[in-house]
C-alpha cells in the first residue's frame, strides 16, 4: 500500500488534524527491468525474501521473479503472500512468524526440500512498534519490536546459511533504513532495532567471510508503504518529529521504489561479489557507478559505509573520497530523473 496524507492542518499550532486523517492510496512507480549490459543482471538464483507480504518485500519478490529468479517468500499473512505470488509461477510461499524460531526453522526446511540450496537471503520483515516518548510506551511492545526486527533477522540468517554453499558466493541483504545512523525519537524501538541490524550485518560479514558469504545492509530510503499508517494515526502529539518528518516526506512524493530494487539487483550481481559488511544507501551512494565498482578493493580496506567512531584523522581528503562524492551526486541526480509511470507491480491492497 502506498500512502498519502489528506486533512493535515499545517496552520494549527498543535499540528493536530482538524479532521480524522485520511489515508489515500496512490500508485507505486513501475519496476522496470534494467538492460543487462547496463546493470550486471545476475544469473538465475534461488532467492529467499522474508517479509514479502507487502511493501518493499512484496515489490522485491515480484521484480526479482520478473528477472527470472526462483523466489521463496514468507510472512505471517498467507493471504497476502498469495497475492504477491499471483501471476508469478516462480514464486513459492509459506507463512512464517520470523520472531518464532521453530517457525523459521520449519520454513527453511521447507525451502531446502524445494530448492536444495539458496543463493540469496533478503530480510525485509519489520514492524514500526510503539510510538511515543520512550518512558511512556508499552514495554512489552517495545521489546516485541526488537524481537521481530532484530531477533527475526538473526534467525533468518542462522537457518538460511545452512542452505548456502561457498562456491556459489551467496549473499545476505538486510534492510536497515531509518534509525540506523540517526536518532529516531518517539519510535525508539524501531530506530534501535535498525541500528542493531547494521552491527549484526557487520558482525556476520566477518564471521561468514571464511564461508564466502557476503553480508550487506540496504538503506532503501523513504517509501510510502503501509508501515507509516500507524505514524499518521498517532498524530503529532505522540509522534512528534517523526510524525512531522513522515508527513513532509509523503508530501514530497520522492519515493521511487524502483531505486532500492535496482540496488538489490546490483548487490546480488557479480559486480558486487567482493562487497561485504557495508550499509549501502540506495538513494545516496554511488553503487553501480564506475568509480564505485573499480574501487571496491579500496572501499573494503577503508571504513566507508560502516558504523565506526569518526575522529579528525578520518576526515582527510583523498582521491577516493572525491571520486565517490562526485559519483554519488551523479547517482542522486539520475534517481530523481527516473520516469514514474502508473503501472504498479504490487497487488491492489498494497498500493
N, C-alpha and C positions, 0 to 999 in steps of 0.2 A: 504494500500500500504506500503510495506517495501522498504526503500531506501538505496542505497549505493552510494559512491562517485567515479567518474572517472574523470580524466583530471586535478587533482589538482597539481599544481607545487609547491612542498614544498621548492624548491630551490630559488624561486622568493623572492626577498627582500620584495616586497609588499604583497606577499601571494595571489596575484590575479591569476585567472585561465588563463593559456595560451590559452586554447580553451574554448568555452562555456561549462558550467557544464553539465554533462550527468547524469541523474537520472536513475540508473539501478535497476530494481526490482529484489528481491530475495525472496525465500520462507520463510515464518514465521515458527517457530517451531511448532510441533504438540502439541495440547492441549489435554492431556490425562486425562481420569477420574482417580481419586485417590481412592484406596480401602477404603471403609467405616471405617474399623477398624483402619486405619492409619490416617484418616483425618477428622473425625467428620462430614461426609456428612450430610447436613441439610435435614430435611423432606421437602416434596413438598411445595413450596411457590409461591405466586404471586409477581413477581418482575418487577419493572419499571426501564428501563435503558434509561436515557436521553442522547442523543448524541451517537446513536448506528449505524450511517450510515457508519462509517469507523473506522479504528484504534482499540484502546483498547476497545471502547464501542461495536463495532461490534463483536470482538472476545469474549468479555464477554457474550454478549447476546447468541451467538451460544453455548458457553461452558456450560452456565447455563441451556439452553434448553436441551442440551445433558444430563445434570444431572437429568432431569425430572421435572424442574420447569416450571411454566407458565410465559411467558415473554410478557411485553407490552413495546414497544420501540418507540422512536420518534427522529426526527431530522428534519432539513429543507428539505432535499433531499429525496423525496418519492421513487424515483427510486433506490437509494442506500439502503434504508430501505428494499425494496422488495428483493434485492439481499442478504442482510443479513439474511432475514427470509426464503429464499428459502431452501426447504428441511426440514424445522422445523415447523410442524403444530402447535406447542405450542407457536410460536412467532406471536403476533399480532402487527401491526404497524400503525402509523398515523403521518403525517407531522406536525411539530410544530417549531416555532422560539422561543427559550427559552427566548429571550430578550423582547418578547411582551407578556404582562400579559394576555390579552384576549385569545391569542392562548394557553398559558399554562393552563389557567382556563378551556378552552374547551377540551384540551387533557385529563386532569384528570377527567373531567365529562364523557368523552368517556370511560376511563379506569374504572370508577366507575360503568358504565352501564354494563360492561362486566365481571368485576372481583368482584364487590361488595366492598371488602376490599383488601388492599395490605399489604404485609409483609416487603418489602424491596424497597427502592429507591436508585439507584446508579446514581450519576450525573457525566457524563463524558464529557459533552459538553464544548467546549472551542476553542478559536482561539488564534493564536500567536500574532496578532496585528502588529503595525508598528515596523520596525526595523531601528535603527539608534540612534544617540545621542538624548537625551530626548528633548533638546531645538531646534531640527531640524525636528522632526517628526510631522505629521499632528495631530493637537489637537483633531479634531473630531474622527479620527480613534483611537486615544489613549483612549478617553472616551468610544467609542463604544466597545473596548476590555473589559473594566470593566463592561459595561452593559451586554455583553454576558456572560463573565466568572463568574462574581460575582453576579450581579443582577439576572441573569438566574438561578443560584444555589439557591438564596433566593426564587425566585418564585416557583421553583420546590418543595422545601421543604414546602413552605407555603401551596400549594394545595395538596401535597402528604399526609401530616399529617392529612388532613381531612378524608382520607380513611384508617387511621390506628387505630387499637384498642389495648389498653394497654395489654390485656390478651394474645395477640399474640407476645409480645416482639418484636415490629417492629424495623427495622434498617434503618439508613440513612448512606450512604457512599458517600463521595465527593472526587474526585481526586484532590490532591494538587500538588505534584511534584515540578518541577523546580521553583525556586524563593521563595518557602515557607520559607526557612530558610537561604538562601544565596542571596546576591545581584545578579541581572541579568542585568548588563549594556548592553545597546543597544536594549534590549527588556523589557524596564521598565514597560510598561502597563501589559504585561503578568506576570512578576515577582510580581508586586504589587497585581494583582488580585489573584494570587495563595497564597500569604501570607495572604491576606484578607479571603480567603476560610478557612484557618486554624482557624483564630479567629472566623469566623462565626460558624464553627463546634463546637468549644469550648463553644461558647455562646448558641447555640441551645441545646447542651448536657445538660446544666444547666436548660434551660427553659423547655425542654421536659422530664426531669427526672421524674417529677410527673406523666407524662402520660406513663412512662415505655418505652420510645422510646430511643434507643441507637443511638448516632451520632458519627461517626468517619471519619477521613480523611485518604486517602490512597496515599502514595507516591509510584508510580509504578516503578520508575527508568526509565532510558532512554530506549525508544522503538522506533525503526526506522520506524515511520509511516509518512504519507504524510504531517503532520503538519510542518515537518522540511524542506520541499521543498522550502519554502519561504526564509529560512535562507541560503540555498545553492545558491539560485538565487541572494540574496542580496550581497553575496561575503564578503570578509574581510573588504573592505573599509567601508561599512555600518555596517556589523555585528560585527566587532572587535573580542573580546574574545569569544563572543557567537558563532560566525561562526567557530572559531578555535576549540572550545570545541565540537561543533556538528560534525565536520569532524573527530576529534580524536575518539569520541565515536562510530561513524559509522564504523571506521576502525577496532575497537576492536571487533565488532560483538558479544558483550556480552549483547544481548537484548532479552533474552528468555521471550516471552510474557506469557508463562505458569506460571511464578513466580507470577506476580500480580494477575493472575486469581486464582491461588491457595490461595493467601492471601484473596481475596474476599470470596472464599468458606469458609475460616476459619472465617472471620468476620461475616458471616451470620449464623454460626453454633451455637449450644448450648454451645460449649466450650468458645465462646467469648460473651456470653449473658450479662455479667456484665461489659464488657469493653465499655467505652463511653468517649467522649471528648478528644480522643487521635489521634495523627497522627502516623500511622504505616508505616514504610518503608518496602515495600515488599521484597527488596533485602537485607537489612542490619539488620533488627530487628529479635528477636527470637520468633516471633509468632508461635504458634503450637508446640513449644518445651515444655517438661515437666516443665522446670524452669520458663517458662512464664505462662503456664496455672495454675500451682499451686500457683502462686504468684500474680494473678490478683487483689486480695483484697489489697495487699500491693502496687501494681502499682497504683491503684486508689487512694490510700491515699498519693501518692507521686507526685512530679511534672514531673515524667517521661513521655516522649513523648508528652509534651505540650510546648507552647510558653511562657516562663517566663524569666524575668531578672535573670541571674545567678550571684550569689555572691560567695566569697570564702567559705562561710559556706555550700554552696550547693555541694562542691567538696569532702565532707567527704567520706572515704572508708566505704563500708558496704558489708555484705554478699550478699544482693540482687544485688548490683552493680556487684560484682564479678561473681555471678551465671549467670546473664543476659548477661554479656560481653562474658563469655565462650560459652553460648548457641547461641549468635548472630554469633560468629565466626564459630561455627559448622554449623549454618544455611547457612551462606555465602558459605562455602566450598561445601555443598550439592547442593546449587543452581548452582554453576559452573560445577558440575559433571553431572547435568541432561542432558540426551541424547537429541539431537536435530535431528529430522527426517524431511524429505522433505514434509511430509503431512501437509496440511495447512487448518485450519478451516475457513479461510476468503475467500470471493469471489475474483475472479482473479484480479479485478481492485484495490484491497486493498493490494496486495502483493508487 
